[in-house]
Amino acid sequence: NAGNDDKGNSADKSSITSCSLSGSVIDKESSEKLVCAKIELEGTDISVFTDILGNFEIPALKPGTYNLKITYISYEEKEIAGLVVDSEKDLTIDLKPL
């Protein structure tokens, strides 16, 4: 019976069906938040833009490993590879001006 209980517990741990990714995009030199920066999850059709406070949120993500691409006019494009999302994750992404 103990074996059956263990299986039940492992099923509970894998029952996480939704995660979220949020954060802000800032200027690397001035630390000012950037409005309307684009955050894309490569290999998916998911992309969002930062709001008027420089913040973004991608709710209801499946747990997994993602590659992010962040773009903003007059700034270097930034990629974050192998980002593991398995719960709620909060990022601060700094972009370097061109």
Secondary structure, 3 states (H helix, E strand, C coil): CHHHHHHHHHHHHCCCCCEEEEEEEEECCCCCECCCCEEEECCCCCEEECCCCCEEEEEEECCEEEEEEEECCCECCEEEEEEEECCEEEEEEEECEC
